[in-house]
Amino acid sequence: MARSTQENRPAVHRDVVYGWSDIYDLTEFIRAYDLPPLEARPLFQEHGPSRQSLDAAMKARKSCI
């Protein structure tokens, strides 16, 4: 039985998959916490790209507000 041409084409992935690693990139961090870039950048520089460190910093920050 012949496969249709649509089945033979590879799937097109248009969205980036986030949350799969232990580090954030700056864009992912901004989206995760809905931050303006000028607010996110100093936090990212201070705590580094570690997902665990940035999540803890944001949790502490929210508890202070």
TORTI-298140 format. One record per residue (C-alpha): residue number from 1; residue in three letters; y, z, x. Coordinates in Angstrom, 1 decimal. Layout:
! TORTI-298140
<atom nr="NUM" rest="Ala" yy="Y" zz="Z" xx="X"/>
...
***
This chain:
! TORTI-298140
<atom nr="1" rest="Met" yy="0.0" zz="0.0" xx="0.0"/>
<atom nr="2" rest="Ala" yy="3.4" zz="-1.0" xx="1.4"/>
<atom nr="3" rest="Arg" yy="6.1" zz="1.5" xx="1.8"/>
<atom nr="4" rest="Ser" yy="9.5" zz="0.7" xx="0.4"/>
<atom nr="5" rest="Thr" yy="12.3" zz="0.0" xx="2.9"/>
<atom nr="6" rest="Gln" yy="14.1" zz="3.1" xx="1.8"/>
<atom nr="7" rest="Glu" yy="11.2" zz="5.3" xx="2.8"/>
<atom nr="8" rest="Asn" yy="11.2" zz="3.6" xx="6.3"/>
<atom nr="9" rest="Arg" yy="14.8" zz="4.5" xx="7.0"/>
<atom nr="10" rest="Pro" yy="15.5" zz="7.8" xx="8.7"/>
<atom nr="11" rest="Ala" yy="17.3" zz="10.4" xx="6.7"/>
<atom nr="12" rest="Val" yy="21.1" zz="10.5" xx="7.3"/>
<atom nr="13" rest="His" yy="22.4" zz="14.0" xx="7.9"/>
<atom nr="14" rest="Arg" yy="26.1" zz="14.2" xx="7.2"/>
<atom nr="15" rest="Asp" yy="26.6" zz="18.0" xx="7.4"/>
<atom nr="16" rest="Val" yy="26.2" zz="20.1" xx="10.5"/>
<atom nr="17" rest="Val" yy="23.7" zz="22.9" xx="10.2"/>
<atom nr="18" rest="Tyr" yy="25.4" zz="26.2" xx="11.0"/>
<atom nr="19" rest="Gly" yy="24.0" zz="29.6" xx="11.6"/>
<atom nr="20" rest="Trp" yy="20.9" zz="28.5" xx="13.5"/>
<atom nr="21" rest="Ser" yy="21.8" zz="30.1" xx="16.9"/>
<atom nr="22" rest="Asp" yy="23.0" zz="33.4" xx="18.3"/>
<atom nr="23" rest="Ile" yy="26.4" zz="32.0" xx="19.2"/>
<atom nr="24" rest="Tyr" yy="29.3" zz="30.7" xx="17.2"/>
<atom nr="25" rest="Asp" yy="31.5" zz="27.8" xx="18.2"/>
<atom nr="26" rest="Leu" yy="35.1" zz="28.3" xx="17.3"/>
<atom nr="27" rest="Thr" yy="35.0" zz="25.9" xx="14.3"/>
<atom nr="28" rest="Glu" yy="32.0" zz="27.7" xx="12.8"/>
<atom nr="29" rest="Phe" yy="33.6" zz="31.1" xx="13.3"/>
<atom nr="30" rest="Ile" yy="36.7" zz="29.9" xx="11.5"/>
<atom nr="31" rest="Arg" yy="34.7" zz="28.6" xx="8.6"/>
<atom nr="32" rest="Ala" yy="32.4" zz="31.7" xx="8.4"/>
<atom nr="33" rest="Tyr" yy="35.4" zz="34.1" xx="8.0"/>
<atom nr="34" rest="Asp" yy="37.9" zz="31.7" xx="6.5"/>
<atom nr="35" rest="Leu" yy="40.4" zz="32.5" xx="9.2"/>
<atom nr="36" rest="Pro" yy="43.4" zz="30.5" xx="10.4"/>
<atom nr="37" rest="Pro" yy="42.8" zz="29.0" xx="13.8"/>
<atom nr="38" rest="Leu" yy="45.7" zz="30.9" xx="15.4"/>
<atom nr="39" rest="Glu" yy="44.1" zz="34.2" xx="14.2"/>
<atom nr="40" rest="Ala" yy="40.5" zz="33.3" xx="15.1"/>
<atom nr="41" rest="Arg" yy="41.2" zz="32.0" xx="18.6"/>
<atom nr="42" rest="Pro" yy="42.2" zz="35.4" xx="20.2"/>
<atom nr="43" rest="Leu" yy="39.3" zz="37.2" xx="18.6"/>
<atom nr="44" rest="Phe" yy="36.9" zz="34.5" xx="19.9"/>
<atom nr="45" rest="Gln" yy="38.4" zz="34.8" xx="23.4"/>
<atom nr="46" rest="Glu" yy="38.2" zz="38.6" xx="23.3"/>
<atom nr="47" rest="His" yy="34.7" zz="38.9" xx="22.0"/>
<atom nr="48" rest="Gly" yy="33.2" zz="35.7" xx="23.3"/>
<atom nr="49" rest="Pro" yy="30.9" zz="33.3" xx="21.3"/>
<atom nr="50" rest="Ser" yy="28.2" zz="35.9" xx="20.6"/>
<atom nr="51" rest="Arg" yy="27.5" zz="35.9" xx="16.9"/>
<atom nr="52" rest="Gln" yy="26.6" zz="39.6" xx="17.0"/>
<atom nr="53" rest="Ser" yy="29.8" zz="40.6" xx="18.8"/>
<atom nr="54" rest="Leu" yy="32.0" zz="38.6" xx="16.5"/>
<atom nr="55" rest="Asp" yy="30.3" zz="39.7" xx="13.3"/>
<atom nr="56" rest="Ala" yy="30.7" zz="43.3" xx="14.4"/>
<atom nr="57" rest="Ala" yy="34.3" zz="42.8" xx="15.3"/>
<atom nr="58" rest="Met" yy="35.0" zz="41.3" xx="11.9"/>
<atom nr="59" rest="Lys" yy="33.1" zz="44.1" xx="10.1"/>
<atom nr="60" rest="Ala" yy="35.2" zz="46.7" xx="12.0"/>
<atom nr="61" rest="Arg" yy="38.4" zz="44.7" xx="11.2"/>
<atom nr="62" rest="Lys" yy="37.6" zz="44.6" xx="7.5"/>
<atom nr="63" rest="Ser" yy="36.9" zz="48.3" xx="7.4"/>
<atom nr="64" rest="Cys" yy="40.4" zz="49.0" xx="8.9"/>
<atom nr="65" rest="Ile" yy="42.2" zz="46.9" xx="6.3"/>
***
